Amino acid sequence: MVRRAKGEGTIIHDKNNNRYIWRLKYVGNDGIKYSKYLTAKSKKELMKKIGDYKKQGESNLDHDIKLIEWTSTWLNTIRPTIKVSTYDYYYMFLKNYINPALGDKRLKDLTALTVQEFLNGMLIKKGVKGKALSETTINGMRRTLKACLEYAFRNGLIKYNPVAATKGVRKVGHELYVLSKEQVKTLLATAAQQDYIYTDVKQIFDEDAGMEYLRKCYYYAIALDIASGLRIGELFALTWEDIDFENFTVFVRRNLQSRSNGRQIGSLKTLKSKRMIHLDEKTINLLKEWREYQNRYAKQYHSIFDNDINLVFTNSWGKMYNHTNFYRRYWRKLVKAAGLPEGFSFHGLRHTHATLLLLAGENIKAVSERLGHSSVSTTLNIYYNLVPNLQKHAADTFAKLDLL
């Protein structure tokens, strides 16, 4: 190991991997210690990298580039290299929250304290929809800003990434609102009737064939979701080839996503999300009913109905469902007509499926597999409030064994 003068960094020879490593320790404007590493196969190559890094840093650090200018450059640069969903994720946080608050600040003036105060302040502010921001949303802002400034750091625009020294806001356990068995029955009964579509409508209108198709489509979709716990994107990405009627199973292989470039069917959230779910006989029979109805509709309106990818649930033209249309014209009316709390989301059906199974004594690993969670610990973290009830169920089960 060769020691260099203060501020010059340290060069280490890694014999195991046959490479040279340069490490520079320094203190940022916020008083926090940081480290910069460069590696090369030869010492000569490493010295060149060190020289280039210092020259680039000395040149770029003289610039007064503002964050809002850099975020535009960053997004345009990385756009061809990332998924559309990732780009939309970054763009949304930058446009709605980060740039309005920090955009006029120069990159070299951003400190960990500045970023932390921004994140903490988001806890008491409302989002673009007028609702309080969740910890997940705020931590998404942190991840976005960290990735953005890391790119600036690697390109020599700043001496360090200030976000690296911040902490995500603390996640507070939220109480999940799930439906009781009686509420589930009420919801399904209401969804099966035509009346709910007239909720909050000043003038009654006649339901045409296309509207009837959508109403029935959403009824069967809701019934399947309650029985399976699918994510909404997984549900509306199902094709008839994914349903095994003989073995009472549904295969989850894809996910429907709404992105800036339109709706598309893509990959699942995680590898564990790809799964097979067993269904009960009544749910399978409902799917058979829906398939027969859809086939009759397709035959009658063959000139306009084109379900070319054989989706289980479609719009009245045979194409992918429209999220906005579903929520505005059907789901919100259905929630109110069924007497459910205002704001109850479709995702709540997934929580309801899991909760009812756990309270009935189902093994948490089996529930985790049905939900497609990456691990059982994820399921426990979400439904931790049910654990005391599960422990009581275990004790009651042991008592029934009458061993003592």
C-alpha positions in Angstrom: 0.0 0.0 0.0 1.4 3.4 -1.0 0.6 6.4 1.1 0.1 9.7 -0.6 0.0 13.3 0.6 -3.1 14.6 2.4 -5.9 15.2 -0.1 -4.3 13.0 -2.7 -6.0 9.8 -1.6 -4.7 6.3 -1.0 -3.7 3.6 -3.6 -4.1 -0.1 -2.7 -3.1 -3.1 -4.7 -5.7 -5.8 -4.5 -3.7 -9.0 -5.1 -6.7 -11.4 -5.0 -8.4 -9.6 -7.9 -5.2 -8.2 -9.5 -6.3 -4.6 -9.5 -5.3 -1.2 -8.1 -7.8 0.8 -6.1 -7.7 4.5 -5.3 -9.7 5.8 -2.4 -10.2 9.5 -1.5 -11.7 10.5 1.7 -13.1 14.0 2.1 -15.6 16.1 4.1 -18.6 17.5 2.2 -20.2 20.9 2.6 -22.5 19.5 5.2 -19.7 18.2 7.4 -20.3 14.6 6.6 -17.4 12.3 5.5 -17.5 10.7 2.1 -15.3 8.4 0.0 -14.6 8.2 -3.7 -13.2 5.0 -5.3 -11.5 4.4 -8.7 -10.2 1.0 -9.9 -7.9 -0.2 -12.8 -5.9 -3.2 -13.8 -2.6 -1.3 -13.8 -1.2 1.5 -11.7 -0.5 3.5 -14.9 -4.2 3.2 -16.0 -5.3 4.1 -12.4 -3.1 7.3 -12.4 -4.7 8.4 -15.6 -8.2 7.8 -14.2 -7.3 9.8 -11.1 -6.0 12.7 -13.3 -9.1 12.7 -15.5 -11.4 12.6 -12.5 -9.7 15.6 -10.9 -9.6 17.6 -14.1 -13.3 16.9 -14.7 -14.2 17.8 -11.2 -12.3 21.0 -11.2 -13.9 22.0 -14.5 -17.5 21.0 -13.8 -17.6 22.2 -10.2 -17.1 25.8 -11.5 -20.5 25.6 -13.2 -23.6 27.0 -11.6 -26.0 24.4 -13.0 -29.3 24.2 -11.2 -31.1 21.1 -10.2 -34.0 21.7 -12.6 -31.6 21.9 -15.5 -29.7 18.8 -14.5 -32.9 16.7 -14.0 -33.9 17.4 -17.5 -30.5 16.4 -18.8 -30.5 13.3 -16.6 -33.9 12.1 -17.7 -33.1 12.6 -21.4 -29.8 10.7 -21.0 -31.1 7.7 -19.2 -34.5 7.4 -21.0 -33.2 4.9 -23.6 -31.6 2.7 -20.9 -34.6 2.2 -18.5 -38.1 0.9 -18.6 -40.9 3.2 -19.4 -42.4 2.6 -16.0 -39.1 3.6 -14.3 -38.9 6.8 -16.4 -42.5 7.7 -15.5 -41.7 7.0 -11.8 -38.8 9.4 -11.9 -40.5 12.0 -14.0 -43.6 12.2 -11.7 -41.6 12.8 -8.6 -39.4 15.4 -10.2 -42.2 17.3 -11.9 -44.7 17.3 -9.0 -42.5 17.6 -5.9 -38.7 17.8 -6.2 -38.2 20.5 -8.8 -40.9 22.8 -7.4 -39.2 22.7 -4.0 -35.5 22.4 -4.9 -35.2 23.0 -8.7 -33.7 26.6 -8.4 -30.9 25.4 -6.1 -27.4 24.9 -7.6 -26.2 21.3 -7.5 -23.1 22.2 -5.6 -25.2 24.0 -3.0 -27.3 21.0 -2.2 -26.5 19.4 1.2 -27.8 16.4 3.1 -29.5 18.8 5.5 -31.3 20.6 2.7 -32.5 17.3 1.3 -33.5 15.9 4.7 -35.5 19.0 5.5 -37.3 18.7 2.2 -38.2 15.1 2.8 -39.4 15.8 6.4 -41.5 18.8 5.2 -43.3 16.5 2.7 -44.9 14.7 5.7 -47.1 17.7 6.4 -47.9 18.6 2.9 -50.6 17.4 0.5 -50.0 15.7 -2.8 -51.2 16.7 -6.3 -54.5 15.0 -5.5 -55.0 17.0 -2.3 -54.4 14.1 0.0 -51.7 13.6 2.6 -48.6 12.0 1.2 -47.7 8.5 2.3 -44.2 7.5 3.6 -43.9 5.3 0.5 -44.4 8.3 -1.8 -41.9 10.5 0.1 -39.3 7.8 0.1 -39.9 7.4 -3.6 -38.8 11.0 -3.9 -35.7 10.2 -2.0 -34.8 7.3 -4.3 -35.4 9.5 -7.4 -33.2 12.3 -6.1 -30.5 9.9 -5.0 -30.3 8.3 -8.4 -30.3 11.7 -10.1 -27.5 13.2 -8.0 -25.5 9.9 -8.1 -25.3 10.4 -11.8 -24.2 14.0 -11.3 -21.5 12.8 -8.9 -20.2 10.1 -11.3 -19.9 12.7 -14.0 -17.9 15.1 -11.8 -20.6 17.8 -11.3 -20.6 17.5 -7.5 -18.0 16.2 -5.0 -20.5 13.9 -3.3 -24.1 12.7 -3.4 -25.8 14.5 -0.5 -28.8 12.2 -0.5 -26.6 9.3 0.5 -26.3 10.8 4.0 -30.1 11.3 4.4 -32.6 8.8 5.8 -36.0 7.8 4.5 -38.9 9.0 6.5 -40.1 6.5 9.1 -42.9 4.2 7.9 -45.8 4.2 10.4 -48.0 1.1 10.4 -51.3 1.9 8.7 -54.5 0.2 9.6 -55.8 -1.7 6.6 -59.5 -1.4 5.8 -60.8 -4.7 4.7 -64.3 -6.0 4.2 -66.2 -8.4 6.4 -67.9 -11.4 4.9 -71.2 -9.6 5.1 -69.7 -6.6 3.2 -68.3 -8.8 0.6 -71.7 -10.4 0.0 -73.3 -7.0 -0.2 -70.7 -5.7 -2.7 -71.1 -8.7 -5.0 -74.9 -8.5 -4.8 -74.8 -4.8 -5.6 -72.3 -5.3 -8.5 -74.6 -7.9 -10.0 -77.5 -5.4 -10.3 -77.9 -2.6 -12.9 -79.2 -0.1 -10.3 -75.9 1.0 -8.9 -74.8 2.6 -12.2 -77.4 5.3 -11.6 -75.8 6.4 -8.3 -75.4 10.2 -8.1 -76.9 10.5 -11.7 -79.3 13.4 -12.1 -81.0 11.9 -15.2 -81.6 8.2 -15.7 -80.3 6.9 -19.0 -80.8 3.6 -20.8 -78.1 1.1 -20.5 -76.9 0.0 -23.9 -75.3 -3.3 -24.9 -71.8 -1.9 -24.4 -72.5 -0.6 -20.9 -74.2 -3.9 -20.0 -71.1 -5.7 -21.1 -68.8 -3.6 -19.0 -71.0 -3.8 -15.9 -71.0 -7.6 -16.2 -67.3 -7.7 -16.9 -66.5 -5.8 -13.8 -68.8 -7.9 -11.7 -67.0 -11.1 -12.7 -63.6 -9.4 -12.3 -64.5 -8.3 -8.8 -65.7 -11.8 -7.9 -62.4 -13.3 -9.2 -60.3 -10.8 -7.4 -62.0 -11.5 -4.0 -61.4 -15.2 -4.6 -57.8 -14.9 -5.7 -56.2 -11.7 -4.2 -54.7 -10.7 -7.6 -53.2 -7.2 -8.1 -55.5 -5.2 -10.4 -52.8 -5.2 -13.1 -52.5 -9.0 -12.9 -56.3 -9.4 -13.0 -56.8 -7.4 -16.2 -53.8 -9.0 -17.9 -55.3 -12.5 -17.7 -56.0 -14.4 -20.9 -58.3 -17.3 -21.2 -55.2 -19.5 -21.7 -54.3 -18.6 -18.1 -57.5 -20.3 -16.8 -57.3 -24.1 -16.3 -61.0 -25.0 -15.8 -60.3 -28.7 -15.3 -57.8 -28.2 -12.5 -59.5 -25.1 -11.0 -56.4 -23.0 -11.3 -55.3 -19.6 -12.7 -51.8 -18.8 -13.9 -50.4 -15.3 -13.2 -47.8 -14.5 -15.8 -48.3 -10.9 -16.8 -49.2 -7.4 -15.6 -51.3 -4.6 -17.2 -49.6 -1.2 -16.8 -50.7 2.3 -17.7 -47.7 4.3 -18.8 -46.9 7.6 -20.6 -46.8 5.6 -23.8 -50.2 4.0 -23.3 -51.5 0.8 -21.7 -49.4 -2.3 -22.2 -49.1 -5.8 -20.9 -45.6 -6.4 -19.4 -43.7 -8.3 -16.8 -44.8 -8.9 -13.3 -43.7 -7.0 -10.2 -41.2 -9.6 -9.0 -40.1 -13.2 -10.0 -42.2 -14.5 -7.1 -45.3 -12.8 -8.6 -45.3 -15.4 -11.3 -47.5 -18.1 -9.8 -50.4 -20.5 -9.9 -53.5 -20.0 -7.8 -56.1 -22.6 -7.0 -59.7 -21.5 -7.2 -62.8 -22.9 -5.6 -65.6 -24.5 -7.7 -68.0 -21.6 -7.4 -65.5 -19.1 -8.8 -64.6 -21.5 -11.6 -68.3 -21.7 -12.5 -68.6 -17.9 -12.5 -65.7 -17.7 -14.9 -67.5 -20.3 -17.2 -70.6 -18.1 -17.1 -68.6 -15.0 -18.0 -66.8 -16.9 -20.9 -70.1 -17.9 -22.4 -71.5 -14.4 -22.1 -68.4 -12.9 -23.7 -68.5 -15.4 -26.6 -72.2 -14.5 -27.3 -71.4 -10.8 -27.2 -68.4 -11.2 -29.4 -70.5 -13.2 -31.9 -73.2 -10.6 -31.9 -70.9 -7.6 -32.3 -68.1 -9.3 -34.3 -67.8 -6.3 -36.5 -66.6 -4.0 -33.6 -65.5 -6.5 -30.9 -61.9 -7.6 -31.5 -60.4 -9.5 -28.5 -57.2 -10.3 -30.5 -55.1 -11.4 -27.5 -57.9 -13.4 -25.8 -58.2 -11.3 -22.6 -60.5 -12.5 -19.9 -61.7 -9.0 -19.1 -61.8 -6.3 -21.8 -63.6 -3.1 -22.6 -66.7 -3.2 -24.8 -64.5 -3.2 -27.9 -62.5 -6.2 -26.9 -59.4 -4.2 -25.9 -57.6 -3.6 -22.6 -59.7 -2.1 -19.9 -59.6 1.6 -19.2 -58.6 2.5 -15.6 -60.1 5.9 -15.6 -63.4 4.7 -17.1 -63.6 1.9 -14.6 -63.1 4.0 -11.5 -65.2 7.0 -12.5 -68.2 5.3 -14.1 -68.4 2.0 -12.1 -66.1 1.5 -9.1 -66.9 4.7 -7.2 -70.6 4.3 -7.8 -70.5 0.7 -6.7 -68.6 1.5 -3.5 -71.2 4.2 -2.6 -74.2 2.0 -3.5 -72.9 -0.9 -1.5 -72.5 1.3 1.6 -68.7 0.9 1.8 -66.4 3.7 3.1 -65.7 6.5 0.7 -62.3 6.0 -0.9 -62.3 2.2 -0.5 -59.9 1.1 -3.3 -60.0 -1.9 -5.6 -56.7 -2.9 -4.0 -58.7 -3.4 -0.8 -60.2 -6.5 -2.3 -56.7 -8.0 -2.3 -56.2 -7.2 1.4 -59.7 -8.6 2.1 -58.9 -11.9 0.4 -55.7 -12.3 2.5 -57.3 -11.1 5.8 -60.3 -13.4 5.5 -58.1 -16.4 4.9 -55.8 -15.6 7.8 -58.6 -15.0 10.2 -60.1 -18.3 9.1 -56.8 -20.0 10.2 -55.1 -20.5 6.8 -51.4 -21.0 6.9 -49.6 -17.6 6.3 -47.1 -19.2 3.9 -50.0 -20.4 1.7 -51.5 -16.9 1.8 -48.1 -15.3 0.9 -47.8 -17.6 -2.1 -51.3 -16.7 -3.3 -50.5 -13.0 -3.1 -47.1 -13.4 -4.9 -45.1 -11.8 -2.1 -41.3 -12.1 -2.3 -41.2 -13.7 1.1 -43.4 -14.6 4.1 -41.9 -11.7 6.0 -43.5 -9.3 3.5 -46.9 -10.8 4.3 -46.3 -10.6 8.0 -45.3 -6.9 7.8 -48.5 -6.0 6.0 -50.8 -8.1 8.1 -48.9 -8.0 11.4 -52.0 -6.8 13.3 -53.7 -10.2 12.6 -50.9 -12.2 14.3 -52.5 -12.1 17.8 -55.7 -13.6 16.3 -53.6 -16.2 14.6 -51.8 -17.1 17.8 -55.2 -17.5 19.5 -56.4 -19.8 16.7 -53.2 -21.9 17.1 -53.9 -22.2 20.8 -57.6 -23.2 20.2 -56.4 -25.8 17.7 -54.0 -27.3 20.2 -56.7 -27.4 22.8 -58.9 -29.4 20.5 -56.2 -32.1 20.4 -57.0 -32.8 24.0 -53.4 -33.9 24.8 -53.4 -32.6 28.4 
